[in-house]
């Protein structure tokens, strides 16, 4: 089997990145591969930049250390032709350093990158703050070409990447980069096969009239809509998870008690929290836009225009409130549909078979 160097991303205990740090090496090892984990230092600042997953200074300390380790592996003769490198976050300048060493030293390796976000998404931090500045556009395109395989979890993400970064129509990108002969770009589920096992102990928890906002508190998540719904529906419990400073187990306990996981997101290329909720029989209440369109059955999607902005929400707030009331009142009848939805998500979006298939 293959030798794999897993270039991980910082483990935030309250997010899936902490779970990936333990899970991904185990899956690859169980498949017979020899896995070496390349992690950064543990003494970087732990606080995240407000509204983000990571600290924008600390993440560069982490990545720079990983690049140093990769360089030393090449210098020591520890990298062989045919080795695989997996970057669990494709937005990693180190892929350029790796490509430089591989090409100039004549040691061909296969490089895999998992794309989460970037400046090509106008709602992402990079998109909002940097837009289409030449430095970031050029950097991301360079990353794309440096990777042998670029992985995306949804078709929505692929199409946005194609149009906004590669400046090509999605059909053209698929014809060029998603064929049997050229799989430069791959739609694969994320490596989260472990989630059902992790959440199993919380199954069967007694439900209450609880509605969760599990997302980051950031402009593109529109938490102000959730807060306004709370004021309009005082008979129900509304909880903004990030305000509670929850541990992962406390968060999972809340998910298991909730009847609804709510989203009014303007950015979502996958959406892990709604999947976690569905696994614990919480109704995923999502807008009919973004990656949600391909991921969730129509019954769980409300019209996009209801939450396209706070002003639009105010026009449609009564409809949204009535939908929540109906979900709560008919919750028991909806459980089989939620379970079916969770199974569909597990099969299509939260198992990374196509990623593993490309490691030979």
N, C-alpha and C positions, 0 to 999 in steps of 0.2 A: 504494500500500500504506500501512500504518499507521505512525505515529510512536510509538515505544515507549520508555518510560523504565524501565529495568531496575534495580530496587532490590535489589542483591545482598546476600548475607550473607557474613560474614567467611570468608576463604579459609584453611582449615586444610590445610596441604600433605599431611598423611597421610590426609585424609578426602575424600569426594566434593565437599565445598564448594570445594576448590581447583580441581577439574576443571570444576565448573559455571562458575566465574568466566571461564574461557576458552571453554568450549563453548557455553553458552547464547546469548551474543551472536552467535556465528558462525552458528548454526542460524537465528536470527531474521533476520539480515542476508541469508543465502542465500535466504530466502524473499521477499526484496524489501523488507523493512521497514527503516525508518531507526531505528537503536537508539542511545540515549544511556544509558550506564551510570552509575548513581549509587552510588558506593562510599564507604565511610567512610575515616578516616585510617589510615595504616600504622603509627603509633607507639603503638597501644594495647598493653596487656600481652599477651604472646604465650602465656603459660601458661594452660591450661584449668583450670577448677574441677575438682578430683578427681572422676572418674566421669562427667564431662560433656564435650561437644564444645567448649564455649566458656567464656570467662572471664565470670562474671556481672556484673562491673563493666565490663570492657572492651567487652562487647557493647552496653552502653548508651552508652558514648562513641561507638562506631561508628554506632549508630542515630540518636543525637542529631545527629551531623554530617550524616547523610543528610537528616534533617528540615530542617535549616538550608538545605541545598542546594536542596531542593524549594521551600522558601519563597522563596528568592532567584530561582528560575526563574519563579515566579508574579509576583513583584515586577517582574522585568525584562520581563514580557510574552512569555516564551518558551514558555508552555503554551497550547495551542490546544484549542478544543472538539473532542472526538473522539479526543484522545490516549489512549494506553493506559499504565497503570502496572502492572508485574508485580513483586510482592514475592515473592522466592524463599523467604522465610520469612514465613508469615502472622502469626506471633506477633511483630508489629512495631507498637508504639504509634503509629508515624508514620502509619499508615493513617487514624487519627482526625484528625491534623493535615491530611493531604491532603484528606480528605472535607470538613473545615471550610473550607479554602481554596476548593475546587472549588464547594461549594454557595454560600458567601457572595459569591464573586466572579463567580458566574454563568458558570463555565467547566466545563461537564460533561465528565468524563473517565471512562473505564472502568478499573476497578481489579480486578486479579487477585491472588489470594493462595494460596500452596502451604502446606498445613498439614502439619507434621511431628509435633508433640506439643503438650501443654498440660496444664492442671490437670484436665481431664476424663479424663485417663488416670491412674488411681491409682498406676501404677508409674513414671510420669515424675517428674522432680525436682519440678516444680510440684505435681503430684498428691500426692507424698509429703510435701512440706514445707508446702504451703499448703492442700491439700485443696479443700474447697468454700467457702473464705472468700468473703464477698460481693464483695470488691474484685476478686478474680481471675476469679470466675464472670462478673461483670458486664462486666469488661474483655474477656474472650474472646467473649462474646455480642455486644458492641459491635463488635469486629473483624469477626465473621461478617456482621453486617448492613451494615457499611461497605463490604465487598468486594462487587463485582457478581458475581464468580465465586469460589467457594471450591473448591479442588482437593484431592482426596485420592487416594492411590495404590492403596488397597484398599477393598473393601466392609467388611471388618472395622473399619477406621478410621472409616468413615462411620457405621456402626451405633453404635460406642462414642461418637462425637461427638454423635449424635442423642440417645442415652439419657442420657448423663452431663452434657452441657452444655445442650442444647436442651430436655431433659426431655420428649422425645417418643419415641414408638415409631418404630423405623426405617421401618416401612411408611408411617406418617403423614408423616415427613420426605421420603421418596421421592415420595409423592403430591403434596406441596406444593412441593418444591424441586428435583426432578429430572425435570421434564417438558419437552417441547419449548417450551412457553410460558414456563416459569420454570426456568432452569438456574442457580439460585443456588448449587447444590452439584453438583460434577462429579467423577465417578470417572475419573481419567486416569492413564496411566502417567507415571512421573517422566522428566524430560528427560535420559535417559542413553543415547541412541542411540550415543554415542561409545565405549561400554565395549568392545564387541567389537573395535574398531580398536585401542584402547589396549592390550588384553591379547593381541592377535594375536602380537606378538613372543615371548611366553612359551609359546605353544602348542607341544606336542611335547617339552617338558622331561621328562626321565626321572623317573618317579614313584618315591617310596619310601614306607615304612610310616610316614607322617607324618600326624598328626591336629592340626588347628589350632583354636584358640579365637580368632576374629578380632574379638570384640566388646569394647566398653568394659568396664573393670573397675568394675562398679557392682552394687549389690545385686540389681537386677532381672535381671542376666545370669547370676547363680549360678555364678561361676567356681569356687567350692569343689567343685562336682560334677565339673567337669573335672579339678581337681587330684586328687580321690579316684580317678577313673578312671585317671589316670596312675600312681598307686601300685598299682592292681590289674592293670594291663597294662604291665609294665615292658619287654616285648618290642617295644613300639612307641614312636616319638618323639611326644611331646606338646609343643606350643608355644603359649604365651599371647602373642599378638602384641604387645599393648600393653606387656608387660614388656620387650620387646626394643628399644624405641626405634628402630623400623625406618623407613627412608625408604619412599616409595611404591613405588619400583622394587624394593627389598628385600622388601617385603610381597608384591608381585606374584610375585616369584621363589619365595617360600615357597608361595604359593597354587598355583603351577604344579607344585611338587614334591609337594604334599599329595594324599592319597587321600581324606581326609574333612575336611569343615568341620563342626564340631559346634556345636549350640545347645541350651541348656536354658533359653532366655529366658522370662521372665515378662512382658516387654514387647516387642512387635514389631509395628509397623504396616506394615512393608514388608520390611526385611532385605536390605540391599545386599550385604553380605559373602558371604552364601550364594549369591547370584546370581553374584558375581565368581568364586567357587569353581567353580560349575557351568560357567561359560564356559571354565574351564581344566580341566574333567573331574575335579573333585573332588566326591565324593559329598556332597550337602547332607543332613546328618543332623539332623532338626528334630523338635520335639515336635508332636503333633497338636492344636494350639491356635493362638489368635491369628491373624494374617494368614497363617501357614503353611498353614492348612487349605485356603484357596482358591488358594494359589500352588504347592504342591508335591504331586506325585503320591503316592498312598498308600504306595507302596513306599519312599519316603524319609522317611516320618513314623513315629515310634515313639509308643506310647500316652502320652497327656498325663500320666497319673498317675505315670509312672515318674520324672518330675522336677518335680512340682508344688511340692515343697519338698525340702530336704535330707533330712528325715526320710523322706519318701516315696521318695526316691531310694535310701536305704539298704535299704528293703524290696525294691526292684526292681533293685538294682545288678547282680546276676548276669545278669539278662535284658538289661540295657543293654550289659554287657561282651560277652555272647554275640553281640549284634547287631553290635557293632563288629568282632569277630573275623570274623563271617560276611561283612561288607562288605569287609574287607581281603582275605580269602581268595578271594572271588569278584569282585574289583575288575574284572578284564579283561572279564568277562561283562556287567558293569553299564555299561560305557562308552556303548554306544548309547542306553541309557535316560537317562543323564546328559545326553547331547547333545540328546535330544528334550526333556528338562526345560528345558535352557538356552534352546532355541528358543521354547518356550512362554512362558517368563518374558520374553524379549525382546519378543515380540509383544504380550503382555498387560499388562506391568507396568513396562517400562523403555523405553518410547517414548511421547512426550507428544503424540500427535496431537490429542487432544481439547482440550488447552491451546492448541495452535497454531490449531485450527479456530475458536476463539472470538476470535481477533485479526483483525479485518477492517477 
